[in-house]
Amino acid sequence: MEKIGNVSAGVQESTQDILDIRGKSKTSAQADANGMITGYGFRHSDTISNDLEIPANENCVMAGPITVSATLTVNGTLVIV
């Protein structure tokens, strides 16, 4: 696990390809290649330009409108609000 900053504040890789953003000794947001989740909301691109699969055991929520210019495979649940 690679750490940038100290344990109480900074950026820390928590699992493969996921970063924890920490402040005051707690995780305040997580980020991966697809976007960022914070305590206030979720931010993502309005265009899906890489192939994306939502497996049968996962759910996904996106804020629309969304432009899909790649293959989008939904075996689980996708909700666009």
Secondary structure, DSSP 8 states (H G I E B T S, - for coil): --EEEETTEEEEEEETTEEEEEETTEEEEEEETTEEEESS-EE--SEE-S-EEE-TT-EEEE-S--EE-S-EEESSEEEE-
